[in-house]
Amino acid sequence: MLRRWCLVSCAFALTCGDTPPTGIWIDGEPIQVIDMHLHPADWDQMPQQLRTFIAERLPWPLLLRPERFVKRSLSADGIVDELDKAGIDTGVIFAVYSPRTVGIASNQLIQEGVGEHAGRLLGLAAIRLDNWSNDAQSELEKLEEALGQPGMIGLELAHAHMHVRMDDADYFSIYELAGRLGKPVYLHTGTTPFPGVATGAAYSNPAYIETAIAAYPQTIFILGHLCYDSITDEVGELDTCIDLARRYPNVFLESNTLSFADSEHAAERMQSVYEAVKAADVIDRVIYGSGGPQIPGYVASYLERSVDAMRSADYNYDEIKAVLHGNFVHLFGAEAGE
């Protein structure tokens, strides 16, 4: 279904000039799309286990030169190319400090990408936690500086990747800083297939972050992945995410990596997630993200699958627009370009 809407969008854009086509059309009405979850990568800062992980999952012939793929396709330029192919107006790229698992994509790398593509890319900063007992104050100062840069709209934490429990109060000063600066905190929830991550509920189940959510009501927490279990390709702790969003006004949800594209029941599972969100009346808390670019074409295909799932879950135009655009703008305000 989405292909048809994109074709209409492309035709419309081509009649208006050479600007890359943006947005999709549903029921004859346009929707500009914001993808809030995109990962650039720095090959030189990747551990060998991740290089192998990427190479094993790339299609031929990309698997022959994974370094070339990463440097070209997972750069800021490559990500903007993927946004153009998907008809997406704005993307948010993530900094990462997870040397044990996925390596480092520094705040500087993200700031450079945002600066080079002003108007198309925004950024989430990250913070190093691997020597926190000694470096907490200096790392908080670095984070505050990064969040003060143009286009840096929030920060990202992936507890499982960083080997930090969600309920460890030693790190709550990060949430205090984010709330003081008015910068939302994106949290990776649910399991992850990457090698080297910390396992156990305290690293992935957002029930363990509730203490911080309650203690810092001025801080926005975005629960990424909607707690999807990426190990078993199952819904996971979705009910916990929804429950927190219903009970706390400072909790939002983000919808990337909901089922694998090649799994037998991918469409049904994604639809079931959106049905649960609608039934709980928390559509206004859901922000769209793809978790891309991963492989060429993934950003576009995930958008297509997501819209199909929402349509199958009986979302109307306004509800789809809220997920793909409006909720992000409501949360991030003027910094979203509105």
Steps between C-alpha positions, in 0.01 A plus 500: 500500500770746596675458165194644328493799737872559452463492124235769524729702727789459257289609205381805692854596598635458148240742365622755753871489418810294571465484880511138619146368560393516863205367688237242429135528406217325679135535405597780263674702769878550549698414811856618554698230678762529775715196573637545852732199512795476263851374563809632324811296566876545521677188371822593675319511837325164462612192693589204280198301618267766361686516170445126466136533608436759228685309229302181570170682448577702189369376166741408222704681371500746794628230732824491300589853610326574832745781578408677178129452570528650850706799392268579211150392602518558876641851468284810535499535120394138459221538753363806322503300176290232672260766630463634146421153365236453770344844454586595859553865582698490825714242676653485847847346522633344820835533668613180672759428768491122533858379449417147621230437241437738208796733543496877492321756285617813676304813580736683268415263215130566555547876526692502173226302326230730634699805395560367149131419453323777690129471445519127428681353801471553875711329763488312829812521713653220708710480814784269606425290805788251497704688765211671675631473855792725405367703208135571581531876539721551196276280285191692610673823405588359157141387454364842591735660248391256228132561572557872462606463137258585215273214404581280801153432636549227762717213615508123467576228754519129425538333839557149366774622267659709775471227768307727736184398686199720436435534874856601595461834676867586446401609148185695585692828477477455122121522520520803726722676245273406211195633681674823591599555138163392362657221292311167475681176582468211255536157665558170323247253638451136411770253410764548232677241281836678498792308650639606837188657652404456864206263538227494762182695564675783686674601175202485266166506685379858560333395824849553643510863386169593665673632812684758287187583300315578823794686658554734202156603371657791312705256290351343188576128463456339157477120523654379176405183314179473706682227696508267200689176562749493213645167610179300465326741258207527739299790643687489833417744781268715290239513778758652735586776252134581441422496872780749572379729220146492638607579857777753442461813283879515452515160323491463122544191283695439179421241240814372328599138437156352562551152353743387233405558139576141400327325791189296432266709710669840467196689371266345756729580791552858393126541457440354845731760655314788337168344598612488865608863486164604356304293750691664787430847358868600491540574129589856600809364678648304208779643285612332179855371453646235273828404668666528159670524270630141559505400130412698185125542470422416863387851594242498219386143556453550874287808438289303254452212742418736785233687308351172377488378861327816618247479219434135588452610862231747383698819554348795321689777323532719809631211712759400241607863463539527878737201509702599194525873567273675748607333825865571428428866432286524812782357711798682350322821401690769314812284482313265269491776241145613567 
